[in-house]
Every structure is written in C-alpha cells, then in structure tokens.
C-alpha cells in the first residue's frame, strides 16, 4: 500500500492517491507548526489540503518504504524519505518520515505523519 502511496503522489495522480483512503480518513500531522493544520478529517479536507500543497512543495521522489508490521493489528509503521523542491523558497526539500498507518476494509483509515518541520 505504501508503494502505491508514494508512486501516486509523485505521479500527481490526486484521484488515484485519494482512492487509497477511506472517506472518513483521519490524517494527522503531530509536528506541524502553526498555521498548518494538525489534523484533517475526511477525504474532502485532504483533497483541499493537497491542492494547496501543490503550490508549496513538489516531491520528485521517495525512497522505498521500510514497513514494520504491528502484530495482530491493522496498524503498520512506515519509514521513508522524500526529495523535492520547496517552491516558496526555491530550495531543495529533503524529508525523513515515520508514519503510523491504520487500514480498514482495504483503505487507509488513519494516518499519522511524523516529519521534521525544520526541513520546510
């Protein structure tokens, strides 16, 4: 699932990317500095956020995610890196992510995105 996540994001296929998520997705950014949101509720909120992000950040590539599976649980942990461009600053963007992902009925139902806000 994370391979599709990274591929669809880089390909800028927003519809296919959003199809990975449940309609009632909870997407959290625990380390997001103000005025950025710390939580998005629902696929519509995610779509609006991603559309705004297009003018701020362009991801060119992700590393292959390393997945850690939680025993007897629909939760897994993913570690990966991104490279791209901060469009507002016209500078390189390099980020390390650790994500906590919960899957329900074949779709991502909760996503906690732990990233370094200093990389922005």
C-alpha positions, -999 to 999 in steps of 0.1 A, spaced: 0 0 0 28 25 8 44 18 -25 12 29 -42 10 59 -18 45 71 -29 41 63 -66 7 80 -69 18 111 -50 49 116 -72 29 110 -104 5 137 -91 -25 114 -97 -46 130 -70 -77 109 -77 -58 76 -75 -39 89 -44 -71 98 -26 -86 64 -36 -62 48 -11 -80 65 18 -113 59 35 -139 86 31 -137 93 68 -99 93 69 -82 110 99 -49 124 87 -27 139 115 4 160 115 16 160 151 46 182 145 30 207 121 38 243 131 11 269 130 -7 279 109 -6 244 93 -33 220 103 -25 193 128 -55 172 117 -76 167 86 -110 150 89 -123 133 58 -112 129 22 -126 163 11 -104 180 37 -74 160 25 -81 170 -11 -83 207 -2 -50 204 17 -32 186 -11 -44 211 -37 -30 240 -15 3 220 -10 8 218 -48 19 254 -48 42 250 -18 60 217 -23 69 194 -52 81 159 -44 103 144 -70 110 110 -54 105 88 -23 127 60 -11 112 26 -9 93 25 23 105 2 51 74 -13 67 71 -25 103 40 -46 109 22 -45 142 12 -80 154 -25 -88 154 -34 -52 144 -45 -33 113 -16 -8 121 18 -6 105 47 18 106 65 31 75 99 48 73 108 66 41 124 97 27 114 123 2 133 146 -21 119 176 -39 116 213 -41 102 239 -17 85 260 -43 80 290 -20 117 292 -12 130 277 -44 152 254 -24 157 217 -21 134 197 1 147 166 19 125 150 45 125 118 66 91 104 75 78 80 100 42 72 95 17 53 116 -9 39 93 -42 21 101 -60 2 74 -97 -7 74 -116 -25 46 -86 -21 23 -83 16 27 -62 39 50 -85 50 78 -60 68 99 -26 82 91 -2 99 115 26 117 96 57 124 117 80 147 98 106 173 107 90 208 103 125 223 101 130 207 67 104 231 53 
